[in-house]
Amino acid sequence: MEYEVLVPEMDLPTATLTLSGWLANSGDQVESGSPLCEVCAGDILVEIAARHEGIFHRSLLEVDECLAVGMPLGVIEISE
C-alpha cells in the first residue's frame, strides 16, 4: 500500500512555497513523525514529517520547485 505525502495547509495564504531540501532518501525506513523534507514559506522554513511508518519510496519533486497546498511531495510504501 502506498501513502502520498502532501503539502499541508500552513496558514500562510500569501507566502510562496518552495521545496528547500530532502531530509529522507529513497529507500529510507521512516517512522511516523520523521522529517522528510523542508519547505520554505516566505521567511519560514517548515519540516514536513511522515504521517505513517514505512519505506520512503520516492520523491516526486525536485529542490527549488514551487509548491501548492495539497500537492504530492513523495510516496511512502506502507507494509500491511
CORSULCOR-V305246 format. One record per residue. N is the residue number from 1. OMEGA is omega in whole degrees, -180 to 180 (999 if undefined). NEAR is the number of other ideal C-beta (glycine too) atoms within 12 Angstrom. Layout:
N/OMEGA/NEAR
N/OMEGA/NEAR
This chain:
1/180/14
2/178/19
3/177/25
4/174/26
5/-175/40
6/173/25
7/-178/31
8/171/24
9/-176/18
10/-179/24
11/177/12
12/-170/19
13/-177/12
14/-177/10
15/172/22
16/-179/20
17/175/32
18/176/26
19/-176/33
20/-179/28
21/177/24
22/177/28
23/177/26
24/178/30
25/177/18
26/-179/18
27/179/14
28/170/24
29/179/20
30/176/32
31/172/18
32/-178/17
33/178/13
34/178/24
35/-179/24
36/-177/42
37/176/38
38/178/25
39/176/39
40/179/26
41/-175/28
42/179/17
43/-174/10
44/175/17
45/-175/20
46/174/29
47/175/25
48/-176/39
49/174/25
50/176/32
51/180/22
52/175/27
53/177/21
54/179/28
55/175/25
56/-169/35
57/-179/29
58/172/22
59/-178/27
60/-176/24
61/179/29
62/176/16
63/-180/18
64/175/16
65/175/23
66/-176/19
67/172/33
68/179/22
69/179/20
70/-179/14
71/178/22
72/179/25
73/-176/42
74/-176/36
75/173/26
76/176/36
77/-177/24
78/178/21
79/-177/13
80/999/9
